Amino acid sequence: MSEPTATPRLDNDIDQRIVSALAVDGRTTLATLATLTGLSTSAVQSRVQRLEQRGVITGYRAVIDPHAVGLPVSAFLEISVLDPASVGDLGARLGAYPEIESCYAVSGDAGHLAVARMATTADLADLLVRLRTSLPAQVRATIVLRTLFEARPLTGSA
């Protein structure tokens, strides 16, 4: 995924209210947004479309409980690339593993941090063996014991 060339910003308080409401519930209706902002439904629809076109709103998705779909084990993977020439395709290589939910290039010793979800700790051990044998990297795992919160809605500044 490439980085945007310019960071989209919210133009005003009305856009902020629309974004905040959609961040909490992406299925919020245009009628509800119209009531919240004091605008007509068509005016809200135009604003939402502009926010999408400008890249402020990048999509809508269902938030799935990993436990409910049989993936109760979460782990953070610290990935330290051993061959700097292989960093370029690391994202694509890690993206081939369905257990890896997200991956970040980070500062610090590891260089990359990934989040993996699986059914059992045995599945985590298997993933680690596969990663360690296929990547020119050192991989360390930290198992999540309890999630206090995650995926908080980004509502912007208050």
Backbone bond lengths (Angstrom), bond angles and torsions (degrees), N, CA, C in turn:
res aa  C-N    CA-C-N  psi(-1)  N-CA   C-N-CA  omega(-1)  CA-C   N-CA-C  phi
1 M - - - 1.438 - - 1.526 107.90 -
2 S 1.297 116.54 128.46 1.462 120.04 -178.94 1.521 109.81 -87.19
3 E 1.300 115.21 157.10 1.454 120.83 -179.98 1.522 109.18 -85.04
4 P 1.336 117.36 143.38 1.466 119.10 178.21 1.524 110.11 -65.48
5 T 1.338 114.99 148.84 1.456 119.67 -179.02 1.521 111.67 -73.13
6 A 1.314 116.85 -33.95 1.462 120.64 177.83 1.519 107.86 -133.77
7 T 1.301 117.24 140.84 1.449 121.07 179.83 1.517 109.01 -79.32
8 P 1.350 117.12 119.65 1.459 118.68 177.97 1.520 109.63 -68.06
9 R 1.297 115.90 144.32 1.459 121.62 -179.44 1.527 108.84 -124.65
10 L 1.307 114.87 157.68 1.455 119.68 175.90 1.517 109.00 -82.23
11 D 1.336 114.72 136.95 1.455 120.13 -176.33 1.523 113.27 -77.10
12 N 1.336 116.56 -34.12 1.455 118.24 -171.81 1.523 111.23 -161.90
13 D 1.323 115.04 -179.26 1.464 122.60 -177.70 1.527 112.17 -63.62
14 I 1.310 117.74 -34.77 1.470 120.15 -179.34 1.530 109.58 -66.32
15 D 1.340 117.31 -45.94 1.461 119.79 176.78 1.523 110.42 -60.39
16 Q 1.329 116.76 -38.24 1.468 121.21 178.60 1.523 110.82 -61.63
17 R 1.321 116.82 -42.87 1.476 120.04 178.90 1.519 111.67 -65.66
18 I 1.329 116.60 -38.93 1.470 120.38 177.98 1.527 110.30 -63.96
19 V 1.325 116.39 -48.49 1.464 121.09 -179.04 1.526 110.74 -62.17
20 S 1.327 117.33 -43.38 1.463 120.96 -179.87 1.526 111.29 -61.50
21 A 1.323 116.43 -44.66 1.466 120.07 -179.78 1.525 111.07 -64.56
22 L 1.327 117.35 -42.69 1.464 120.33 179.84 1.523 112.15 -70.67
23 A 1.329 117.77 -30.01 1.469 120.45 177.45 1.521 110.99 -66.33
24 V 1.318 116.86 -36.28 1.460 120.92 178.98 1.523 110.48 -76.40
25 D 1.323 117.43 -38.67 1.464 121.68 179.58 1.524 108.80 -147.41
26 G 1.330 115.72 101.78 1.459 121.35 -178.75 1.512 113.79 -64.78
27 R 1.334 116.98 -10.99 1.468 120.93 178.89 1.523 112.03 -97.87
28 T 1.318 117.48 10.28 1.461 120.69 177.15 1.529 108.74 -56.97
29 T 1.295 116.78 131.82 1.464 120.44 -176.26 1.528 111.27 -76.71
30 L 1.316 114.48 158.50 1.464 119.64 175.70 1.517 110.53 -61.54
31 A 1.329 116.88 -35.07 1.464 120.78 179.23 1.534 110.21 -64.17
32 T 1.315 117.08 -42.05 1.463 120.33 177.60 1.518 110.65 -64.71
33 L 1.333 116.58 -43.17 1.467 120.41 177.85 1.524 110.80 -62.74
34 A 1.319 116.53 -36.95 1.470 120.25 178.27 1.527 110.35 -63.60
35 T 1.316 116.85 -43.50 1.472 120.90 177.92 1.529 110.39 -63.28
36 L 1.314 115.99 -42.42 1.472 121.42 -178.49 1.530 112.26 -63.82
37 T 1.336 115.98 -35.68 1.466 120.07 -175.08 1.522 114.05 -99.59
38 G 1.328 116.92 -16.17 1.458 119.68 -177.16 1.524 112.77 81.20
39 L 1.333 116.91 12.20 1.463 121.90 178.79 1.527 110.40 -100.83
40 S 1.318 116.11 168.00 1.457 120.09 173.90 1.531 108.92 -74.20
41 T 1.317 116.34 160.81 1.463 121.10 179.01 1.526 110.73 -60.16
42 S 1.326 117.11 -40.49 1.471 119.29 -179.36 1.529 111.43 -68.29
43 A 1.332 116.86 -35.33 1.469 119.40 177.41 1.525 110.62 -67.38
44 V 1.330 117.04 -39.18 1.467 120.59 177.31 1.522 109.92 -65.63
45 Q 1.322 116.50 -42.61 1.467 119.82 179.26 1.528 110.34 -59.65
46 S 1.307 117.58 -42.08 1.470 121.22 177.94 1.525 110.88 -62.80
47 R 1.321 116.61 -42.42 1.470 119.76 179.27 1.532 111.20 -64.70
48 V 1.330 116.99 -42.92 1.466 120.33 178.72 1.528 109.88 -61.76
49 Q 1.317 116.76 -43.36 1.475 119.80 178.27 1.523 111.39 -62.05
50 R 1.318 117.74 -40.94 1.472 120.64 177.27 1.527 110.99 -65.02
51 L 1.325 117.10 -40.12 1.467 120.60 177.67 1.534 110.69 -63.15
52 E 1.310 116.94 -37.02 1.469 121.09 176.49 1.531 110.11 -67.98
53 Q 1.330 117.13 -46.93 1.467 121.16 -179.23 1.522 112.28 -62.60
54 R 1.312 117.39 -34.49 1.470 121.59 -179.54 1.522 112.25 -80.89
55 G 1.324 117.41 -7.77 1.456 120.08 178.58 1.516 114.63 85.32
56 V 1.336 117.54 11.77 1.461 120.01 174.81 1.529 108.44 -73.50
57 I 1.317 116.85 -47.83 1.466 122.36 173.52 1.522 105.90 -98.38
58 T 1.320 115.53 118.30 1.471 119.50 -175.67 1.521 113.54 -104.59
59 G 1.314 118.24 -4.47 1.458 119.97 178.15 1.513 111.16 162.48
60 Y 1.314 114.63 175.40 1.452 122.92 179.18 1.526 105.99 -132.22
61 R 1.337 116.49 140.53 1.453 118.42 -178.58 1.515 110.43 -152.61
62 A 1.319 114.38 160.60 1.454 120.55 173.50 1.527 107.58 -84.43
63 V 1.302 116.67 140.82 1.462 121.48 175.59 1.531 106.47 -97.93
64 I 1.323 115.52 118.25 1.455 121.55 -173.23 1.533 110.01 -103.10
65 D 1.304 117.44 135.04 1.463 122.25 174.74 1.527 107.77 -76.09
66 P 1.336 118.50 114.88 1.467 120.39 -177.63 1.529 113.07 -59.61
67 H 1.315 117.84 -32.45 1.467 120.76 177.95 1.523 110.63 -64.48
68 A 1.324 116.71 -39.05 1.460 121.50 -177.63 1.522 112.41 -67.12
69 V 1.324 117.21 -24.05 1.475 120.26 179.63 1.524 111.30 -106.05
70 G 1.331 116.91 19.34 1.452 120.97 173.21 1.516 116.09 80.00
71 L 1.335 118.06 24.92 1.464 121.51 179.30 1.532 110.25 -124.91
72 P 1.342 117.10 66.01 1.463 119.72 -174.88 1.526 115.01 -79.38
73 V 1.340 118.11 -13.96 1.458 120.46 -177.79 1.524 109.53 -96.11
74 S 1.338 115.81 121.82 1.463 121.33 176.78 1.521 108.31 -117.50
75 A 1.318 115.70 146.22 1.459 119.99 178.40 1.516 109.53 -145.95
76 F 1.333 114.43 146.78 1.456 121.37 170.76 1.517 106.70 -95.85
77 L 1.312 116.79 132.42 1.454 121.77 179.45 1.520 108.92 -112.31
78 E 1.318 116.25 121.00 1.461 121.64 173.60 1.522 106.68 -92.26
79 I 1.326 116.08 123.11 1.461 121.10 -175.50 1.518 108.89 -118.41
80 S 1.322 115.21 116.76 1.466 122.02 178.97 1.520 107.94 -110.21
81 V 1.314 116.41 108.39 1.457 121.67 -177.96 1.527 109.46 -70.43
82 L 1.326 115.87 131.03 1.462 121.19 -178.87 1.524 112.07 -88.47
83 D 1.341 115.61 -27.08 1.463 121.22 -179.54 1.527 108.39 -115.76
84 P 1.342 118.84 104.04 1.468 121.10 -176.98 1.530 113.70 -55.46
85 A 1.320 118.23 -25.88 1.465 120.81 179.51 1.525 112.00 -68.18
86 S 1.338 117.63 -18.94 1.462 120.16 -176.57 1.527 112.87 -93.29
87 V 1.324 117.89 -0.80 1.468 120.48 -177.95 1.524 111.10 -63.66
88 G 1.323 118.24 -34.49 1.462 121.98 -174.94 1.506 114.68 -55.50
89 D 1.324 118.41 -39.33 1.460 120.44 -177.32 1.529 112.52 -103.97
90 L 1.312 117.95 11.13 1.464 120.89 -177.07 1.528 111.70 -60.09
91 G 1.314 117.56 -42.69 1.468 120.33 179.48 1.516 112.01 -58.95
92 A 1.316 116.89 -44.92 1.461 120.65 179.03 1.528 110.80 -65.35
93 R 1.315 116.45 -40.29 1.474 120.12 -179.72 1.526 110.77 -65.92
94 L 1.317 117.10 -43.22 1.459 119.75 178.84 1.521 111.54 -70.16
95 G 1.321 116.53 -31.84 1.460 120.88 178.41 1.518 113.35 -64.17
96 A 1.314 117.10 -16.91 1.466 121.12 178.51 1.531 112.30 -76.10
97 Y 1.311 117.23 -11.72 1.467 121.50 179.38 1.523 109.04 -95.74
98 P 1.328 118.29 111.52 1.466 119.60 -176.84 1.519 113.93 -64.03
99 E 1.325 117.55 -19.74 1.464 120.20 179.02 1.527 111.89 -71.46
100 I 1.316 117.10 -21.66 1.463 120.11 -176.95 1.525 109.16 -86.90
101 E 1.322 114.16 114.76 1.464 121.89 -175.53 1.521 112.14 -82.45
102 S 1.340 116.37 -38.25 1.455 120.10 -178.57 1.515 109.01 -155.44
103 C 1.330 115.39 158.83 1.459 120.67 -179.40 1.524 108.43 -147.70
104 Y 1.331 115.16 140.72 1.458 121.37 -176.07 1.517 110.04 -132.54
105 A 1.318 117.64 140.49 1.460 121.93 166.78 1.521 105.10 -84.00
106 V 1.330 116.85 127.25 1.455 121.10 -173.49 1.520 110.79 -130.14
107 S 1.318 115.71 163.21 1.461 119.65 172.04 1.525 107.58 -81.74
108 G 1.293 115.99 160.90 1.453 119.31 179.11 1.510 111.72 112.19
109 D 1.314 115.41 -175.42 1.455 121.33 -174.95 1.523 113.51 -64.83
110 A 1.329 117.34 -40.71 1.467 119.82 -174.18 1.526 112.95 -71.01
111 G 1.289 118.71 -41.80 1.462 121.26 -178.83 1.518 113.79 88.42
112 H 1.338 116.85 -34.21 1.461 120.68 178.62 1.522 109.02 -140.85
113 L 1.330 115.35 145.11 1.449 121.91 177.64 1.522 107.26 -132.10
114 A 1.333 116.04 128.54 1.464 120.97 -179.96 1.521 108.94 -122.89
115 V 1.324 114.92 156.25 1.454 121.85 173.88 1.517 106.63 -114.92
116 A 1.333 115.88 127.96 1.462 121.12 179.50 1.521 109.17 -121.83
117 R 1.322 116.10 147.13 1.468 121.65 177.20 1.519 108.12 -131.75
118 M 1.328 115.52 136.31 1.451 120.11 -179.83 1.527 110.04 -152.29
119 A 1.328 115.66 175.40 1.461 121.20 -175.31 1.524 112.64 -78.82
120 T 1.331 117.01 -39.33 1.465 119.93 -174.04 1.528 110.75 -138.86
121 T 1.327 115.29 165.14 1.457 119.04 174.58 1.534 110.51 -68.28
122 A 1.327 117.37 -26.87 1.471 120.28 174.56 1.530 109.84 -63.80
123 D 1.329 116.89 -37.87 1.468 120.64 176.34 1.527 110.45 -64.87
124 L 1.331 116.86 -37.52 1.466 120.20 176.22 1.524 110.16 -63.42
125 A 1.326 116.94 -45.40 1.468 120.46 178.53 1.523 110.84 -58.81
126 D 1.331 116.67 -40.34 1.469 120.98 178.05 1.529 110.70 -64.88
127 L 1.318 117.06 -43.54 1.469 120.80 178.18 1.524 110.35 -60.06
128 L 1.312 116.68 -44.20 1.465 120.03 -179.60 1.527 111.64 -61.91
129 V 1.315 117.65 -40.85 1.472 120.65 177.33 1.523 109.76 -62.58
130 R 1.327 116.87 -45.70 1.470 119.95 179.98 1.520 111.91 -62.68
131 L 1.339 117.26 -43.07 1.464 120.04 179.33 1.526 111.08 -65.43
132 R 1.320 116.46 -45.65 1.468 120.54 -176.66 1.521 112.77 -66.40
133 T 1.334 117.61 -26.94 1.464 119.37 179.48 1.521 112.72 -90.98
134 S 1.336 117.33 -16.70 1.467 118.66 -176.67 1.520 114.38 -107.34
135 L 1.329 117.31 -16.76 1.464 120.23 -177.48 1.525 110.58 -111.56
136 P 1.318 116.20 143.89 1.469 118.77 172.21 1.529 109.16 -80.99
137 A 1.348 115.33 65.68 1.457 120.39 -173.49 1.518 110.64 -152.74
138 Q 1.319 114.27 155.50 1.452 121.32 170.11 1.525 105.98 -93.22
139 V 1.341 116.82 134.83 1.462 121.10 -177.44 1.528 108.81 -125.90
140 R 1.337 115.26 126.01 1.464 121.88 176.23 1.513 108.53 -119.75
141 A 1.326 115.86 139.20 1.462 120.78 -178.54 1.515 111.35 -114.06
142 T 1.324 115.57 142.33 1.452 122.87 171.48 1.524 106.67 -125.35
143 I 1.317 116.80 117.92 1.462 121.04 -178.29 1.524 109.42 -80.91
144 V 1.327 115.70 137.24 1.461 122.30 177.05 1.526 107.65 -80.72
145 L 1.322 116.88 122.10 1.459 121.07 178.69 1.526 111.97 -83.67
146 R 1.323 115.63 -38.06 1.460 120.63 -179.81 1.522 107.75 -156.32
147 T 1.310 117.27 137.53 1.462 121.96 177.41 1.529 108.28 -95.87
148 L 1.315 115.29 118.82 1.463 119.16 179.13 1.522 110.97 -80.10
149 F 1.326 117.00 -41.87 1.462 123.10 169.52 1.517 107.69 -166.29
150 E 1.325 115.44 158.09 1.461 120.99 175.62 1.520 108.60 -160.07
151 A 1.305 115.13 165.57 1.463 122.11 176.86 1.534 112.49 50.74
152 R 1.340 115.50 44.72 1.461 119.24 176.14 1.524 109.01 -65.03
153 P 1.318 117.23 141.57 1.463 119.74 178.15 1.530 110.74 -61.79
154 L 1.319 116.40 134.37 1.466 121.66 174.92 1.520 107.52 -84.94
155 T 1.289 115.99 106.17 1.459 119.63 -176.20 1.523 112.61 -105.29
156 G 1.315 117.60 0.16 1.449 120.17 179.45 1.509 111.28 78.59
157 S 1.313 115.28 -170.41 1.463 119.18 -178.50 1.509 110.63 -75.04
158 A 1.306 114.56 148.84 1.468 119.19 -178.73 1.505 111.01 -83.30
